[in-house]
Amino acid sequence: DALPISETGVRQAISLRARLMEGSDGLAAALRCAADGSCAAPTLIVSNLRRAVDTGLLALRHLLDAREDLRVAVLPALQESCHYADCGPLPLAAGLRLEPPVI
């Protein structure tokens, strides 16, 4: 079974959230626009590794909370390959819905 994101990974994902929203580049502007509803919701694309899903959901939690129409696409092709336990894929729950990790 795939290992969950580590405590360090949780801190890094939350830090990423702040950097993404506070930036002055086009990505930050698009995320702020999506969060306040003045533009279309983006699609979050992640690999099927549990820590990648957790990182994406934590980093963009504000969007998940603000937008019910936000889509999360899980693409196994993005998965890295290795023989460590945390390279195992994360199966989707019934209904193909991913839930943000509890923090």
C-alpha positions in Angstrom: 0.0 0.0 0.0 1.2 3.5 -0.7 2.5 5.6 2.1 0.8 8.8 3.1 2.4 12.2 2.7 4.9 12.8 5.5 4.6 15.6 8.1 7.4 17.5 6.2 5.4 17.0 2.9 2.3 18.4 4.6 4.2 21.5 5.6 5.7 21.8 2.1 2.3 21.5 0.5 0.9 24.2 2.7 3.8 26.4 2.0 3.3 25.8 -1.7 -0.3 26.9 -1.3 0.8 30.3 0.0 3.5 30.7 -2.7 0.9 29.8 -5.4 -1.6 32.3 -4.2 0.7 35.2 -3.3 2.8 35.2 -6.4 2.8 37.9 -9.0 2.9 35.6 -12.0 0.1 34.5 -14.4 -0.4 31.2 -12.5 -1.0 33.0 -9.2 -3.4 35.4 -10.9 -5.3 32.5 -12.5 -5.6 30.7 -9.2 -6.9 33.8 -7.4 -9.4 34.3 -10.3 -10.6 30.7 -10.0 -10.8 31.0 -6.2 -13.0 34.1 -6.2 -15.2 32.6 -9.0 -14.5 35.2 -11.6 -13.1 32.7 -14.1 -13.4 29.0 -14.8 -12.2 26.4 -12.4 -9.0 24.7 -13.4 -8.4 21.0 -13.6 -5.8 19.7 -11.1 -3.7 17.0 -12.7 -1.8 14.6 -10.5 -0.2 11.2 -10.8 -1.9 8.3 -9.0 0.8 8.2 -6.2 -0.8 8.9 -2.9 1.7 11.6 -1.9 1.2 13.4 -5.2 -2.5 13.4 -4.8 -2.2 14.5 -1.1 0.3 17.3 -2.1 -2.0 18.6 -4.9 -5.1 18.5 -2.7 -3.4 20.2 0.2 -1.8 22.9 -2.0 -5.0 23.7 -3.7 -7.4 23.1 -0.7 -8.6 26.7 -0.9 -9.9 26.0 -4.5 -11.5 22.7 -3.5 -13.3 24.5 -0.7 -14.4 27.4 -2.9 -15.3 25.6 -6.1 -17.5 22.5 -6.3 -16.8 22.4 -10.1 -13.0 21.9 -9.7 -11.9 18.7 -11.3 -9.1 16.4 -10.2 -7.6 14.3 -13.0 -5.5 11.3 -11.9 -3.1 10.3 -14.6 -1.1 7.1 -14.0 1.2 8.1 -16.8 2.6 10.8 -14.5 3.7 8.1 -12.0 7.3 7.7 -11.3 8.8 4.3 -11.2 10.7 2.8 -8.3 10.7 -0.1 -5.9 10.0 1.9 -2.7 6.7 1.6 -0.8 5.7 5.2 -1.6 5.7 4.6 -5.3 2.6 2.4 -5.1 -0.5 3.8 -6.8 -3.4 5.2 -4.8 -6.7 3.5 -5.8 -9.7 5.8 -6.3 -12.6 5.4 -4.0 -16.1 4.4 -5.1 -17.5 7.0 -7.4 -14.0 8.0 -8.6 -13.9 10.8 -6.0 -10.8 11.9 -4.2 -11.1 13.5 -0.8 -8.7 16.1 0.5 -6.5 14.7 3.4 -7.5 15.8 6.9 -5.0 18.2 8.4 
